[in-house]
């Protein structure tokens, strides 16, 4: 299922035509001086790897106010055998960044890392491994990939293919052995006010692809499936991917989910709510937000912030706010954080800094002649 999603994702940003221009409808609110909602502070590149492809970042802010960003680096392209989980650090609110450190370098393609720091100070990184590169067409275009694949035994593939988390109790100097998960999602688990870790993701449950919810009551050492999210008639689980959740108030949760039906004009994110800490969930319902995948953040003023990528003109990273705990989304004041020249972009994630401003990371192309890199926009609400 993940391999099908990766191929679909690649097709999405290849088949939606630009038609010679990145059209800018007057209704869109770009992050500039004329924006009535927000103000741009800075957009910058955080990490480039010459002739290498970077994708799918997540950011967290530690209790010591260090910013940590994980991503999949050292890649040939969107799909390849060589992806590894890397981390960079900033101790000055994103002004400067360390060189990348490698956390995971399994024999397979390491993708979609998430990161959080728990209340105990543990760093928890999530990711999944993929064999999407393992196709005759890919090997025809990249014979060196075939030479790599020939070194992978069936035992190695069976050992490493799956969804994973990994803990560090010393700030990332050393990491525990990976722990296998049932579910996976790009930005990983969250921590609740009752100190449980909650992971809303997709995976194979009772032999079927579903949206599942795992919890950990011991700081990420072990996990248990506690619920699944039901869907209405007319929607297939196969079109639902990459959820992310946020705790609105103690025990009350909202999750947004990427939705990819055959009709791409209907790629509006789906939403579900829980009022009992994730044990039960409402049936999915559609939102007015077109784009994917979501990252949710509760701001200091109580508003919910959703960031996501849009892989159609205007190709961009975007923001939508909810001032009522996810009951409604202010799509009329949707904000464009950053434009891109094509649809190979997205997976933004945000943190709020001590001064109330917001730091959002994502991946996209900086210059037309280059592969994707890790970028960020520092901005604030008016």
Secondary structure as UniProt FT lines:
FT   HELIX           2..15
FT   TURN            19..20
FT   TURN            26..27
FT   STRAND          29..30
FT   TURN            33..34
FT   STRAND          38..47
FT   TURN            50..51
FT   STRAND          53..61
FT   TURN            63..64
FT   STRAND          67..75
FT   STRAND          84..90
FT   TURN            93..94
FT   STRAND          101..104
FT   STRAND          109..117
FT   TURN            119..120
FT   STRAND          123..130
FT   TURN            132..133
FT   HELIX           136..141
FT   HELIX           143..149
FT   TURN            150..151
FT   HELIX           154..160
FT   STRAND          163..168
FT   TURN            171..172
FT   STRAND          179..181
FT   TURN            186..187
FT   STRAND          190..191
FT   TURN            193..194
FT   STRAND          197..205
FT   TURN            206..207
FT   STRAND          208..216
FT   TURN            219..220
FT   STRAND          224..228
FT   TURN            233..234
FT   HELIX           237..239
FT   STRAND          240..249
FT   TURN            250..251
FT   STRAND          252..259
FT   HELIX           264..266
FT   STRAND          268..274
FT   TURN            277..278
FT   STRAND          285..290
FT   STRAND          292..298
FT   TURN            300..301
FT   STRAND          304..310
FT   STRAND          316..322
FT   TURN            325..326
FT   HELIX           331..333
FT   STRAND          335..339
FT   STRAND          346..352
FT   TURN            354..355
FT   STRAND          358..365
FT   TURN            368..369
FT   STRAND          372..381
//
